[in-house]
Each structure stands twice: as C-alpha cells, then as structure tokens.
Amino acid sequence: MKRIQAACIMQTLRFQQTDNAGLPTDMLYKHNEDELNRYKAQLDKNKTRYRINEESRQPDGSIIVRIRKEYNSRADVGKYFD
C-alpha cells in the first residue's frame, strides 16, 4: 500500500489585467499588486501554508509569481518549505 508522506503544489501564476487599454505601466503594476495581495490574504484567511519562491515584474505590467503551497491541510509539506 502506498501513502503520501509529503506533498505540495508548485505553481507559476501570472497576475495580468485583461482590460489594460492604454493604462500606464505603473497603474497596471498597482492593479496587479492589489490582486496579488488579495490572493495572499485569501491564502492566509484559509490558513494555507505557502512560500513564494520568486516574484517578478514584467515589462507589460504583469507580475509573475512562483509559489509553493500546501496541497491540503491533512497532507504534511515535509521539507518542501525548509
């Protein structure tokens, strides 16, 4: 029988505005940072453990985030977050 000893999800997320018609890049960054902060707040509210590996701004105003987060609260994340 197999049992999962440790698990996590690794994701690459792109926060990007779809209706960016003519908005300055600074404003796009602001909107995308706000959306990213709401995403983090939701993870915190749900008590989902996560670690951001990389967060980078793109020339088009989007933000790319590479994140590791727990699969579910019952699965141990083991050494993934060390």
KOLVOFI-728812 format. One record per residue: x, y, z of N, C-alpha, C, O, CB in turn; residue number from 1. Coordinates in steps of 0.2 Angstrom, whole numbers, always signed. Glycine has a CB too. Layout:
(nugu (X; Y; Z); (X; Y; Z); (X; Y; Z); (X; Y; Z); (X; Y; Z); NUM)
...
//
This chain:
(nugu (+4; -6; +0); (+0; +0; +0); (+4; +6; +0); (+10; +6; +3); (-5; +0; +6); 1)
(nugu (+3; +11; -4); (+6; +17; -4); (+3; +23; +0); (-3; +23; +1); (+8; +20; -11); 2)
(nugu (+7; +27; +3); (+4; +33; +7); (+9; +39; +5); (+15; +38; +5); (+5; +31; +15); 3)
(nugu (+5; +44; +5); (+9; +50; +3); (+12; +53; +10); (+9; +54; +15); (+4; +56; +1); 4)
(nugu (+19; +54; +10); (+22; +56; +16); (+23; +64; +16); (+22; +67; +21); (+29; +53; +16); 5)
(nugu (+23; +67; +10); (+24; +74; +10); (+21; +76; +3); (+22; +73; -2); (+31; +77; +11); 6)
(nugu (+18; +82; +3); (+15; +85; -4); (+15; +92; -4); (+13; +95; +2); (+9; +81; -5); 7)
(nugu (+16; +95; -9); (+14; +102; -10); (+13; +103; -18); (+15; +99; -22); (+20; +107; -8); 8)
(nugu (+10; +109; -19); (+9; +111; -26); (+14; +117; -28); (+15; +121; -24); (+1; +113; -27); 9)
(nugu (+17; +116; -33); (+21; +121; -36); (+18; +124; -42); (+16; +121; -47); (+28; +119; -38); 10)
(nugu (+17; +131; -42); (+13; +134; -47); (+17; +141; -49); (+21; +144; -46); (+6; +137; -44); 11)
(nugu (+16; +142; -56); (+18; +149; -58); (+11; +153; -60); (+8; +150; -64); (+23; +148; -65); 12)
(nugu (+10; +158; -57); (+4; +162; -58); (+6; +169; -61); (+12; +172; -60); (+1; +164; -51); 13)
(nugu (+2; +171; -66); (+3; +177; -69); (-3; +182; -67); (-8; +180; -69); (+4; +177; -77); 14)
(nugu (-1; +187; -64); (-7; +192; -62); (-6; +198; -68); (-1; +201; -68); (-6; +195; -55); 15)
(nugu (-12; +198; -72); (-12; +202; -78); (-19; +205; -79); (-24; +201; -78); (-9; +198; -84); 16)
(nugu (-19; +211; -80); (-26; +214; -81); (-28; +213; -89); (-24; +214; -93); (-26; +222; -80); 17)
(nugu (-34; +211; -90); (-36; +209; -96); (-39; +216; -100); (-38; +216; -106); (-42; +204; -96); 18)
(nugu (-41; +221; -96); (-43; +227; -99); (-38; +233; -98); (-40; +238; -95); (-50; +229; -96); 19)
(nugu (-32; +232; -101); (-27; +237; -100); (-26; +242; -105); (-21; +244; -106); (-20; +233; -99); 20)
(nugu (-32; +243; -108); (-32; +248; -114); (-29; +255; -113); (-32; +259; -110); (-39; +249; -117); 21)
(nugu (-22; +256; -114); (-19; +262; -114); (-17; +264; -107); (-15; +270; -106); (-24; +267; -116); 22)
(nugu (-18; +260; -102); (-16; +262; -95); (-9; +262; -94); (-5; +258; -97); (-19; +257; -90); 23)
(nugu (-6; +267; -90); (+1; +267; -89); (+4; +261; -86); (+0; +258; -82); (+3; +273; -86); 24)
(nugu (+10; +259; -87); (+13; +253; -84); (+13; +253; -76); (+11; +248; -73); (+20; +252; -86); 25)
(nugu (+14; +259; -73); (+14; +260; -66); (+7; +258; -63); (+6; +255; -58); (+16; +267; -64); 26)
(nugu (+2; +260; -67); (-5; +259; -64); (-7; +251; -65); (-10; +248; -61); (-10; +263; -69); 27)
(nugu (-4; +248; -70); (-5; +241; -71); (-2; +237; -66); (-5; +232; -63); (-2; +239; -78); 28)
(nugu (+4; +239; -64); (+8; +236; -58); (+4; +237; -52); (+3; +232; -48); (+15; +239; -57); 29)
(nugu (+1; +243; -51); (-3; +244; -45); (-9; +239; -44); (-11; +236; -39); (-6; +251; -44); 30)
(nugu (-13; +238; -50); (-19; +234; -50); (-16; +227; -49); (-20; +223; -45); (-22; +235; -57); 31)
(nugu (-11; +225; -52); (-9; +218; -51); (-6; +216; -44); (-7; +211; -42); (-3; +216; -57); 32)
(nugu (-3; +221; -41); (+0; +220; -35); (-6; +220; -30); (-6; +216; -25); (+4; +226; -32); 33)
(nugu (-12; +224; -31); (-18; +223; -27); (-21; +216; -27); (-23; +213; -22); (-23; +229; -29); 34)
(nugu (-21; +214; -34); (-24; +207; -35); (-20; +202; -31); (-22; +197; -28); (-25; +206; -42); 35)
(nugu (-13; +202; -32); (-8; +198; -28); (-9; +198; -21); (-9; +193; -18); (-1; +199; -30); 36)
(nugu (-10; +204; -18); (-11; +205; -11); (-18; +202; -9); (-18; +199; -3); (-11; +212; -9); 37)
(nugu (-23; +202; -13); (-29; +199; -11); (-28; +191; -11); (-31; +188; -7); (-35; +201; -16); 38)
(nugu (-25; +189; -16); (-23; +182; -17); (-20; +179; -10); (-21; +174; -8); (-19; +180; -23); 39)
(nugu (-14; +183; -8); (-11; +181; -2); (-15; +181; +4); (-15; +177; +8); (-5; +185; -1); 40)
(nugu (-19; +186; +4); (-24; +187; +10); (-29; +181; +10); (-31; +179; +16); (-28; +194; +10); 41)
(nugu (-31; +179; +4); (-36; +173; +4); (-32; +167; +7); (-35; +163; +10); (-38; +172; -3); 42)
(nugu (-26; +166; +4); (-22; +160; +7); (-21; +160; +15); (-22; +155; +18); (-15; +160; +4); 43)
(nugu (-20; +166; +17); (-19; +167; +24); (-26; +166; +28); (-26; +163; +33); (-17; +174; +26); 44)
(nugu (-31; +168; +25); (-38; +168; +28); (-39; +160; +29); (-42; +158; +34); (-43; +171; +24); 45)
(nugu (-38; +156; +23); (-39; +149; +23); (-34; +145; +27); (-34; +139; +27); (-40; +147; +16); 46)
(nugu (-29; +149; +30); (-23; +145; +33); (-20; +140; +29); (-18; +135; +31); (-26; +142; +40); 47)
(nugu (-19; +142; +23); (-15; +138; +18); (-8; +140; +19); (-6; +146; +18); (-17; +139; +11); 48)
(nugu (-3; +136; +20); (+4; +137; +21); (+7; +138; +14); (+5; +134; +9); (+8; +132; +25); 49)
(nugu (+11; +143; +13); (+14; +144; +6); (+20; +148; +7); (+22; +151; +12); (+9; +148; +2); 50)
(nugu (+24; +147; +2); (+31; +151; +1); (+32; +153; -6); (+31; +149; -11); (+37; +146; +3); 51)
(nugu (+33; +159; -7); (+34; +162; -13); (+41; +162; -15); (+46; +164; -11); (+32; +170; -14); 52)
(nugu (+43; +158; -20); (+50; +157; -22); (+52; +163; -26); (+58; +165; -26); (+50; +151; -27); 53)
(nugu (+48; +166; -30); (+50; +171; -35); (+44; +176; -37); (+39; +173; -38); (+54; +169; -41); 54)
(nugu (+45; +182; -37); (+40; +187; -39); (+44; +192; -43); (+48; +195; -41); (+37; +190; -32); 55)
(nugu (+41; +192; -49); (+45; +197; -54); (+40; +201; -58); (+35; +198; -60); (+49; +193; -59); 56)
(nugu (+42; +207; -59); (+38; +212; -63); (+40; +211; -70); (+46; +210; -72); (+39; +219; -61); 57)
(nugu (+35; +211; -75); (+36; +210; -82); (+35; +217; -85); (+32; +222; -83); (+31; +205; -85); 58)
(nugu (+38; +218; -91); (+38; +225; -95); (+31; +227; -96); (+29; +233; -97); (+42; +225; -101); 59)
(nugu (+26; +222; -97); (+19; +223; -99); (+15; +225; -93); (+9; +226; -94); (+16; +217; -103); 60)
(nugu (+18; +226; -87); (+14; +227; -81); (+11; +221; -77); (+9; +222; -72); (+8; +232; -83); 61)
(nugu (+12; +215; -80); (+10; +210; -76); (+15; +207; -71); (+21; +210; -71); (+9; +204; -81); 62)
(nugu (+13; +203; -66); (+18; +201; -61); (+18; +193; -61); (+12; +190; -61); (+16; +203; -54); 63)
(nugu (+23; +190; -62); (+24; +183; -62); (+26; +180; -55); (+31; +183; -52); (+29; +180; -67); 64)
(nugu (+23; +175; -52); (+24; +173; -45); (+25; +165; -46); (+21; +162; -48); (+19; +175; -40); 65)
(nugu (+31; +163; -43); (+32; +156; -42); (+31; +154; -35); (+34; +157; -31); (+39; +154; -45); 66)
(nugu (+26; +150; -34); (+24; +149; -27); (+23; +141; -25); (+22; +137; -30); (+17; +152; -26); 67)
(nugu (+25; +139; -19); (+24; +133; -17); (+19; +133; -11); (+19; +137; -7); (+31; +129; -14); 68)
(nugu (+14; +129; -11); (+9; +129; -6); (+6; +122; -4); (+7; +118; -8); (+3; +134; -9); 69)
(nugu (+4; +122; +2); (+2; +115; +4); (-4; +113; +0); (-8; +116; -3); (+0; +115; +11); 70)
(nugu (-4; +106; -1); (-9; +103; -5); (-16; +103; -2); (-21; +105; -5); (-7; +96; -7); 71)
(nugu (-16; +101; +4); (-22; +102; +9); (-19; +101; +16); (-14; +100; +17); (-27; +96; +7); 72)
(nugu (-24; +103; +20); (-21; +104; +27); (-20; +97; +31); (-17; +97; +36); (-27; +107; +32); 73)
(nugu (-22; +92; +28); (-21; +85; +30); (-14; +82; +28); (-11; +78; +31); (-26; +80; +29); 74)
(nugu (-11; +85; +22); (-5; +82; +20); (+1; +86; +22); (+1; +92; +22); (-5; +82; +12); 75)
(nugu (+6; +83; +25); (+12; +86; +28); (+16; +89; +22); (+16; +86; +16); (+16; +81; +32); 76)
(nugu (+19; +95; +23); (+23; +98; +17); (+30; +96; +18); (+34; +97; +14); (+22; +105; +17); 77)
(nugu (+32; +92; +23); (+38; +89; +24); (+44; +95; +24); (+43; +100; +27); (+40; +84; +19); 78)
(nugu (+49; +93; +20); (+54; +98; +19); (+54; +103; +14); (+58; +106; +12); (+61; +94; +18); 79)
(nugu (+48; +103; +10); (+47; +107; +5); (+47; +115; +7); (+49; +119; +2); (+40; +106; +2); 80)
(nugu (+46; +116; +13); (+46; +123; +15); (+52; +125; +19); (+53; +131; +21); (+40; +125; +19); 81)
(nugu (+57; +120; +20); (+63; +122; +23); (+68; +126; +19); (+73; +128; +21); (+67; +115; +25); 82)
//
